[in-house]
Amino acid sequence: MIRIKLDVMMAERKMSLNRLSEIVDITPANLSILKNEKGKAIRFTTLDALCKALDCQPGDLIEYIEDESEDK
């Protein structure tokens, strides 16, 4: 499972959803989908804009969590 940690980075940077939306030019609704981990994909251009706005690396926003229920 891939987890988007946008909520964590926003909290660390003390940035509101509306302010981040203004900076990266993405609607608050679309950012909210990412923030609440409801998104199915993220464009590299969006990831790039988020990293610039939050002064972080892609790995700070994306985390892989192994699913214990999957057969190996």
Backbone as XML, in Angstrom:
<?xml version="1.0"?>
<chain id="A" units="angstrom">
  <residue number="1" name="MET">
    <atom name="N" x="0.844" y="-1.171" z="0.000"/>
    <atom name="CA" x="0.000" y="0.000" z="0.000"/>
    <atom name="C" x="0.895" y="1.241" z="0.000"/>
  </residue>
  <residue number="2" name="ILE">
    <atom name="N" x="0.508" y="2.212" z="-0.778"/>
    <atom name="CA" x="1.217" y="3.491" z="-0.823"/>
    <atom name="C" x="0.413" y="4.499" z="-0.010"/>
  </residue>
  <residue number="3" name="ARG">
    <atom name="N" x="1.092" y="5.181" z="0.883"/>
    <atom name="CA" x="0.447" y="6.187" z="1.735"/>
    <atom name="C" x="0.988" y="7.562" z="1.366"/>
  </residue>
  <residue number="4" name="ILE">
    <atom name="N" x="0.094" y="8.521" z="1.198"/>
    <atom name="CA" x="0.470" y="9.909" z="0.957"/>
    <atom name="C" x="0.414" y="10.636" z="2.292"/>
  </residue>
  <residue number="5" name="LYS">
    <atom name="N" x="1.539" y="11.197" z="2.712"/>
    <atom name="CA" x="1.647" y="11.827" z="4.025"/>
    <atom name="C" x="1.556" y="13.357" z="3.927"/>
  </residue>
  <residue number="6" name="LEU">
    <atom name="N" x="0.655" y="13.818" z="3.082"/>
    <atom name="CA" x="0.505" y="15.264" z="2.887"/>
    <atom name="C" x="0.056" y="15.947" z="4.175"/>
  </residue>
  <residue number="7" name="ASP">
    <atom name="N" x="-0.831" y="15.308" z="4.917"/>
    <atom name="CA" x="-1.325" y="15.899" z="6.168"/>
    <atom name="C" x="-0.194" y="16.114" z="7.172"/>
  </residue>
  <residue number="8" name="VAL">
    <atom name="N" x="0.742" y="15.169" z="7.221"/>
    <atom name="CA" x="1.877" y="15.266" z="8.139"/>
    <atom name="C" x="2.783" y="16.435" z="7.747"/>
  </residue>
  <residue number="9" name="MET">
    <atom name="N" x="3.107" y="16.523" z="6.455"/>
    <atom name="CA" x="3.992" y="17.593" z="5.991"/>
    <atom name="C" x="3.344" y="18.966" z="6.163"/>
  </residue>
  <residue number="10" name="MET">
    <atom name="N" x="2.046" y="19.047" z="5.916"/>
    <atom name="CA" x="1.351" y="20.322" z="6.091"/>
    <atom name="C" x="1.382" y="20.743" z="7.559"/>
  </residue>
  <residue number="11" name="ALA">
    <atom name="N" x="1.176" y="19.802" z="8.451"/>
    <atom name="CA" x="1.201" y="20.110" z="9.890"/>
    <atom name="C" x="2.599" y="20.549" z="10.317"/>
  </residue>
  <residue number="12" name="GLU">
    <atom name="N" x="3.628" y="19.843" z="9.836"/>
    <atom name="CA" x="5.006" y="20.206" z="10.181"/>
    <atom name="C" x="5.357" y="21.601" z="9.680"/>
  </residue>
  <residue number="13" name="ARG">
    <atom name="N" x="4.816" y="21.973" z="8.526"/>
    <atom name="CA" x="5.114" y="23.283" z="7.935"/>
    <atom name="C" x="4.102" y="24.347" z="8.369"/>
  </residue>
  <residue number="14" name="LYS">
    <atom name="N" x="3.122" y="23.937" z="9.183"/>
    <atom name="CA" x="2.065" y="24.843" z="9.639"/>
    <atom name="C" x="1.391" y="25.548" z="8.461"/>
  </residue>
  <residue number="15" name="MET">
    <atom name="N" x="1.030" y="24.756" z="7.451"/>
    <atom name="CA" x="0.422" y="25.301" z="6.248"/>
    <atom name="C" x="-0.999" y="24.773" z="6.110"/>
  </residue>
  <residue number="16" name="SER">
    <atom name="N" x="-1.904" y="25.670" z="5.841"/>
    <atom name="CA" x="-3.302" y="25.280" z="5.670"/>
    <atom name="C" x="-3.527" y="24.721" z="4.263"/>
  </residue>
  <residue number="17" name="LEU">
    <atom name="N" x="-4.615" y="23.991" z="4.128"/>
    <atom name="CA" x="-4.979" y="23.436" z="2.837"/>
    <atom name="C" x="-5.224" y="24.545" z="1.816"/>
  </residue>
  <residue number="18" name="ASN">
    <atom name="N" x="-5.898" y="25.602" z="2.253"/>
    <atom name="CA" x="-6.184" y="26.710" z="1.324"/>
    <atom name="C" x="-4.914" y="27.418" z="0.884"/>
  </residue>
  <residue number="19" name="ARG">
    <atom name="N" x="-3.990" y="27.635" z="1.795"/>
    <atom name="CA" x="-2.727" y="28.299" z="1.434"/>
    <atom name="C" x="-1.921" y="27.430" z="0.472"/>
  </residue>
  <residue number="20" name="LEU">
    <atom name="N" x="-1.825" y="26.143" z="0.768"/>
    <atom name="CA" x="-1.091" y="25.227" z="-0.124"/>
    <atom name="C" x="-1.756" y="25.190" z="-1.494"/>
  </residue>
  <residue number="21" name="SER">
    <atom name="N" x="-3.063" y="25.206" z="-1.508"/>
    <atom name="CA" x="-3.808" y="25.216" z="-2.767"/>
    <atom name="C" x="-3.437" y="26.428" z="-3.614"/>
  </residue>
  <residue number="22" name="GLU">
    <atom name="N" x="-3.332" y="27.587" z="-2.989"/>
    <atom name="CA" x="-2.944" y="28.805" z="-3.699"/>
    <atom name="C" x="-1.531" y="28.697" z="-4.260"/>
  </residue>
  <residue number="23" name="ILE">
    <atom name="N" x="-0.615" y="28.156" z="-3.476"/>
    <atom name="CA" x="0.788" y="28.075" z="-3.891"/>
    <atom name="C" x="0.975" y="27.118" z="-5.058"/>
  </residue>
  <residue number="24" name="VAL">
    <atom name="N" x="0.358" y="25.931" z="-4.979"/>
    <atom name="CA" x="0.587" y="24.912" z="-6.008"/>
    <atom name="C" x="-0.440" y="24.972" z="-7.138"/>
  </residue>
  <residue number="25" name="ASP">
    <atom name="N" x="-1.428" y="25.872" z="-7.016"/>
    <atom name="CA" x="-2.448" y="26.060" z="-8.044"/>
    <atom name="C" x="-3.228" y="24.765" z="-8.319"/>
  </residue>
  <residue number="26" name="ILE">
    <atom name="N" x="-3.666" y="24.150" z="-7.234"/>
    <atom name="CA" x="-4.512" y="22.959" z="-7.293"/>
    <atom name="C" x="-5.721" y="23.256" z="-6.410"/>
  </residue>
  <residue number="27" name="THR">
    <atom name="N" x="-6.883" y="22.835" z="-6.824"/>
    <atom name="CA" x="-8.082" y="23.144" z="-6.052"/>
    <atom name="C" x="-8.001" y="22.530" z="-4.657"/>
  </residue>
  <residue number="28" name="PRO">
    <atom name="N" x="-8.588" y="23.192" z="-3.678"/>
    <atom name="CA" x="-8.619" y="22.628" z="-2.328"/>
    <atom name="C" x="-9.273" y="21.238" z="-2.302"/>
  </residue>
  <residue number="29" name="ALA">
    <atom name="N" x="-10.283" y="21.031" z="-3.146"/>
    <atom name="CA" x="-10.955" y="19.728" z="-3.197"/>
    <atom name="C" x="-9.986" y="18.618" z="-3.629"/>
  </residue>
  <residue number="30" name="ASN">
    <atom name="N" x="-9.178" y="18.896" z="-4.649"/>
    <atom name="CA" x="-8.218" y="17.882" z="-5.116"/>
    <atom name="C" x="-7.112" y="17.654" z="-4.090"/>
  </residue>
  <residue number="31" name="LEU">
    <atom name="N" x="-6.656" y="18.709" z="-3.438"/>
    <atom name="CA" x="-5.655" y="18.535" z="-2.383"/>
    <atom name="C" x="-6.230" y="17.759" z="-1.211"/>
  </residue>
  <residue number="32" name="SER">
    <atom name="N" x="-7.481" y="18.000" z="-0.909"/>
    <atom name="CA" x="-8.142" y="17.290" z="0.176"/>
    <atom name="C" x="-8.198" y="15.790" z="-0.104"/>
  </residue>
  <residue number="33" name="ILE">
    <atom name="N" x="-8.420" y="15.428" z="-1.352"/>
    <atom name="CA" x="-8.425" y="14.010" z="-1.738"/>
    <atom name="C" x="-7.067" y="13.386" z="-1.435"/>
  </residue>
  <residue number="34" name="LEU">
    <atom name="N" x="-5.993" y="14.083" z="-1.784"/>
    <atom name="CA" x="-4.650" y="13.577" z="-1.481"/>
    <atom name="C" x="-4.399" y="13.541" z="0.019"/>
  </residue>
  <residue number="35" name="LYS">
    <atom name="N" x="-4.769" y="14.607" z="0.684"/>
    <atom name="CA" x="-4.534" y="14.729" z="2.122"/>
    <atom name="C" x="-5.242" y="13.624" z="2.905"/>
  </residue>
  <residue number="36" name="ASN">
    <atom name="N" x="-6.437" y="13.265" z="2.458"/>
    <atom name="CA" x="-7.219" y="12.245" z="3.149"/>
    <atom name="C" x="-6.987" y="10.837" z="2.596"/>
  </residue>
  <residue number="37" name="GLU">
    <atom name="N" x="-5.950" y="10.712" z="1.761"/>
    <atom name="CA" x="-5.522" y="9.420" z="1.191"/>
    <atom name="C" x="-6.629" y="8.717" z="0.423"/>
  </residue>
  <residue number="38" name="LYS">
    <atom name="N" x="-7.429" y="9.490" z="-0.301"/>
    <atom name="CA" x="-8.496" y="8.926" z="-1.128"/>
    <atom name="C" x="-8.106" y="8.871" z="-2.606"/>
  </residue>
  <residue number="39" name="GLY">
    <atom name="N" x="-6.976" y="9.477" z="-2.950"/>
    <atom name="CA" x="-6.535" y="9.516" z="-4.341"/>
    <atom name="C" x="-5.993" y="8.178" z="-4.804"/>
  </residue>
  <residue number="40" name="LYS">
    <atom name="N" x="-6.093" y="7.940" z="-6.102"/>
    <atom name="CA" x="-5.587" y="6.704" z="-6.697"/>
    <atom name="C" x="-4.275" y="6.919" z="-7.450"/>
  </residue>
  <residue number="41" name="ALA">
    <atom name="N" x="-3.945" y="8.187" z="-7.715"/>
    <atom name="CA" x="-2.730" y="8.492" z="-8.474"/>
    <atom name="C" x="-2.314" y="9.925" z="-8.173"/>
  </residue>
  <residue number="42" name="ILE">
    <atom name="N" x="-1.053" y="10.214" z="-8.479"/>
    <atom name="CA" x="-0.555" y="11.585" z="-8.356"/>
    <atom name="C" x="0.380" y="11.845" z="-9.534"/>
  </residue>
  <residue number="43" name="ARG">
    <atom name="N" x="0.198" y="12.967" z="-10.169"/>
    <atom name="CA" x="1.066" y="13.330" z="-11.299"/>
    <atom name="C" x="2.411" y="13.806" z="-10.773"/>
  </residue>
  <residue number="44" name="PHE">
    <atom name="N" x="3.438" y="13.569" z="-11.560"/>
    <atom name="CA" x="4.766" y="14.044" z="-11.169"/>
    <atom name="C" x="4.794" y="15.559" z="-11.072"/>
  </residue>
  <residue number="45" name="THR">
    <atom name="N" x="4.046" y="16.248" z="-11.909"/>
    <atom name="CA" x="4.017" y="17.715" z="-11.834"/>
    <atom name="C" x="3.392" y="18.175" z="-10.516"/>
  </residue>
  <residue number="46" name="THR">
    <atom name="N" x="2.381" y="17.452" z="-10.065"/>
    <atom name="CA" x="1.763" y="17.764" z="-8.771"/>
    <atom name="C" x="2.730" y="17.471" z="-7.639"/>
  </residue>
  <residue number="47" name="LEU">
    <atom name="N" x="3.396" y="16.332" z="-7.707"/>
    <atom name="CA" x="4.377" y="15.967" z="-6.690"/>
    <atom name="C" x="5.506" y="16.994" z="-6.649"/>
  </residue>
  <residue number="48" name="ASP">
    <atom name="N" x="5.957" y="17.424" z="-7.807"/>
    <atom name="CA" x="7.000" y="18.440" z="-7.899"/>
    <atom name="C" x="6.555" y="19.743" z="-7.238"/>
  </residue>
  <residue number="49" name="ALA">
    <atom name="N" x="5.339" y="20.185" z="-7.549"/>
    <atom name="CA" x="4.816" y="21.430" z="-6.975"/>
    <atom name="C" x="4.670" y="21.323" z="-5.453"/>
  </residue>
  <residue number="50" name="LEU">
    <atom name="N" x="4.199" y="20.177" z="-4.970"/>
    <atom name="CA" x="4.057" y="19.977" z="-3.530"/>
    <atom name="C" x="5.413" y="19.995" z="-2.831"/>
  </residue>
  <residue number="51" name="CYS">
    <atom name="N" x="6.397" y="19.332" z="-3.434"/>
    <atom name="CA" x="7.745" y="19.308" z="-2.846"/>
    <atom name="C" x="8.345" y="20.715" z="-2.777"/>
  </residue>
  <residue number="52" name="LYS">
    <atom name="N" x="8.138" y="21.500" z="-3.831"/>
    <atom name="CA" x="8.641" y="22.881" z="-3.824"/>
    <atom name="C" x="7.951" y="23.705" z="-2.749"/>
  </residue>
  <residue number="53" name="ALA">
    <atom name="N" x="6.633" y="23.604" z="-2.683"/>
    <atom name="CA" x="5.864" y="24.411" z="-1.738"/>
    <atom name="C" x="6.146" y="24.029" z="-0.287"/>
  </residue>
  <residue number="54" name="LEU">
    <atom name="N" x="6.362" y="22.742" z="-0.050"/>
    <atom name="CA" x="6.573" y="22.264" z="1.319"/>
    <atom name="C" x="8.050" y="22.082" z="1.665"/>
  </residue>
  <residue number="55" name="ASP">
    <atom name="N" x="8.927" y="22.396" z="0.702"/>
    <atom name="CA" x="10.372" y="22.275" z="0.896"/>
    <atom name="C" x="10.724" y="20.882" z="1.439"/>
  </residue>
  <residue number="56" name="CYS">
    <atom name="N" x="10.346" y="19.866" z="0.636"/>
    <atom name="CA" x="10.601" y="18.489" z="1.056"/>
    <atom name="C" x="10.951" y="17.629" z="-0.153"/>
  </residue>
  <residue number="57" name="GLN">
    <atom name="N" x="11.256" y="16.394" z="0.096"/>
    <atom name="CA" x="11.574" y="15.420" z="-0.931"/>
    <atom name="C" x="10.345" y="14.538" z="-1.180"/>
  </residue>
  <residue number="58" name="PRO">
    <atom name="N" x="10.244" y="13.909" z="-2.357"/>
    <atom name="CA" x="9.110" y="13.020" z="-2.624"/>
    <atom name="C" x="8.942" y="11.941" z="-1.549"/>
  </residue>
  <residue number="59" name="GLY">
    <atom name="N" x="10.043" y="11.423" z="-1.048"/>
    <atom name="CA" x="9.979" y="10.398" z="-0.011"/>
    <atom name="C" x="9.394" y="10.901" z="1.300"/>
  </residue>
  <residue number="60" name="ASP">
    <atom name="N" x="9.369" y="12.212" z="1.482"/>
    <atom name="CA" x="8.737" y="12.776" z="2.671"/>
    <atom name="C" x="7.211" y="12.746" z="2.551"/>
  </residue>
  <residue number="61" name="LEU">
    <atom name="N" x="6.731" y="12.679" z="1.315"/>
    <atom name="CA" x="5.293" y="12.696" z="1.061"/>
    <atom name="C" x="4.704" y="11.324" z="0.763"/>
  </residue>
  <residue number="62" name="ILE">
    <atom name="N" x="5.554" y="10.404" z="0.307"/>
    <atom name="CA" x="5.076" y="9.085" z="-0.116"/>
    <atom name="C" x="5.765" y="8.009" z="0.704"/>
  </residue>
  <residue number="63" name="GLU">
    <atom name="N" x="4.969" y="7.050" z="1.176"/>
    <atom name="CA" x="5.500" y="5.970" z="1.993"/>
    <atom name="C" x="4.900" y="4.646" z="1.529"/>
  </residue>
  <residue number="64" name="TYR">
    <atom name="N" x="5.721" y="3.619" z="1.439"/>
    <atom name="CA" x="5.240" y="2.277" z="1.102"/>
    <atom name="C" x="5.052" y="1.496" z="2.386"/>
  </residue>
  <residue number="65" name="ILE">
    <atom name="N" x="3.870" y="0.918" z="2.540"/>
    <atom name="CA" x="3.580" y="0.080" z="3.693"/>
    <atom name="C" x="3.206" y="-1.297" z="3.174"/>
  </residue>
  <residue number="66" name="GLU">
    <atom name="N" x="3.958" y="-2.301" z="3.589"/>
    <atom name="CA" x="3.690" y="-3.664" z="3.129"/>
    <atom name="C" x="2.388" y="-4.163" z="3.723"/>
  </residue>
  <residue number="67" name="ASP">
    <atom name="N" x="1.564" y="-4.751" z="2.851"/>
    <atom name="CA" x="0.276" y="-5.304" z="3.278"/>
    <atom name="C" x="0.508" y="-6.700" z="3.845"/>
  </residue>
  <residue number="68" name="GLU">
    <atom name="N" x="0.263" y="-6.863" z="5.108"/>
    <atom name="CA" x="0.488" y="-8.148" z="5.801"/>
    <atom name="C" x="-0.407" y="-9.245" z="5.254"/>
  </residue>
  <residue number="69" name="SER">
    <atom name="N" x="-1.559" y="-8.904" z="4.691"/>
    <atom name="CA" x="-2.505" y="-9.923" z="4.244"/>
    <atom name="C" x="-2.162" y="-10.513" z="2.892"/>
  </residue>
  <residue number="70" name="GLU">
    <atom name="N" x="-1.251" y="-9.899" z="2.141"/>
    <atom name="CA" x="-0.897" y="-10.413" z="0.820"/>
    <atom name="C" x="-0.011" y="-11.644" z="0.949"/>
  </residue>
  <residue number="71" name="ASP">
    <atom name="N" x="-0.268" y="-12.630" z="0.104"/>
    <atom name="CA" x="0.584" y="-13.809" z="0.067"/>
    <atom name="C" x="1.888" y="-13.466" z="-0.613"/>
  </residue>
  <residue number="72" name="LYS">
    <atom name="N" x="2.952" y="-14.054" z="-0.121"/>
    <atom name="CA" x="4.269" y="-13.764" z="-0.721"/>
    <atom name="C" x="4.734" y="-14.900" z="-1.567"/>
  </residue>
</chain>
